[in-house]
Amino acid sequence: MDQRTAPASPVQCGRAQRRLLAVCGSTENWYEIMGTWERRERLPFQLVVEQATWDDIDVRVYSDSGPEIQLQASRHPIADAQKKERRFIPDFVLIRNFCRSVGHIGYTPDFRNKLFALYVAGIPMMNSFHAHYAELERPIMYAGLAEIARRLGKAFPLIPQSFYPDHSAIMCPPPAPFVVKVSFPHAGFGKMLIKESDDMQDLAGIIGLHTDYCTAEQFVESEYELRVIKIGNVYRAHKRIGASWKVNTGASMREDVPMTERYKLWADEASKMFGGMDMLALDAIVDKNGNEYILEVNGSALGLAPEKEIENLRAIRDLVVQRMTEQFTKAVPMKLPCRAVDKLATEVANLKNDLATSLLRCEEKEKQISQLTAAVRQLKQRTEAAAAAAAAQWHHPHALFACALMTLLLCVALVWRHSFTNGDEHAEL
């Protein structure tokens, strides 16, 4: 989640009013999803919900007075509130539609500037702004996945990819067959299967009519497509089997698969990209030999399987409420007078100096102890060596004879000295 500072909200009935803007089409009704929630009254704030599509949102941002957001009357309203214009300054934004898509003839939706405006306004949103922006451009999202693959190696099997900034850079395409993806689109748009290398030159001529980049990936004959979904702490996985090589287009059959630790690792690592992705769907393909290839990641605008749509929408609802609660119930730090702050800062600095001095003294004492310990160890070794040498000499047979001879000579010397001394005494007398 994007950790931003939300605009101030009014207080009603002892609870602050918090406003959620769901950027979504008519396929989902967030008035109903939030309005029928039985735990809504237990929230620490009053939750007000508005829903609009990108083209119905008008936004301006002023650095001194904040954002001005006007929601136009919807052409396809799903609630009475959407039948009229309304001014709505959200505290939190949930984005369920891409702000840029292919559209249709004569209409190419591109509302990136409105996304930028919400970011400039400082409004928190589900998934970070940088994650939303990365979804809009394939190379940025792939770069985030590539960083994970370099770090985890085979545990994160990202499909190899070649990137060409324009048509003139397509000099050495990969061996055929391979898949070319042109520019940003999702949902199967902008993709082409190249079966012969010469076909790439024809495609490059078409790409040259515009300023689009493209990527090339090896074609994998898939057994099925795998999708791993993470919504907060909720994990799900299913596989899709379709008749086309574009498994995500046309008719397909879905089947739940067990959530393994391997899949959970993929989702957890991807959720750390670009400042945080609380919601994501990771797509991969599995070939007939069971080899897995990670393709891409979609963020909060991920598509939901019809079979699990209700469960997933409830998980999104719970996650949104959790993030809003965390955002708007943070403890406010107590403000201290400047003099008190200065005094505490001085005391902290003095304590740090005392601690540093004590650490230096401890280091000196440790050095002295180490030196004394080494000296004692050397003395002990020398003593043990001397004792061993003496013991060895004492038990040697020649050493015993030498000791006896020395004792005898000492006795003779003592007797001679005594006799010599007594002779001198008699001479004096």
KANORMO-V151294 format. One record per helix or strand. SS is the DSSP state (h for helix, s for strand). FROM is the first residue (numbers start at 1). LEN is the number of residues. Records with the same first field share a line. If there is no record, write none. Layout:
BEGIN
SS: FROM-LEN  FROM-LEN
END
This chain:
BEGIN
s: 11-2  15-9  46-7  57-6  66-6  86-2  92-4  100-1  104-1  107-1  110-1  124-2  158-1  161-4  178-5  191-4  214-5  222-10  234-9  252-5  279-9  292-7
h: 30-6  40-3  54-3  80-4  112-9  129-7  138-18  167-3  197-11  261-10  273-3  306-23  338-57  397-32
END
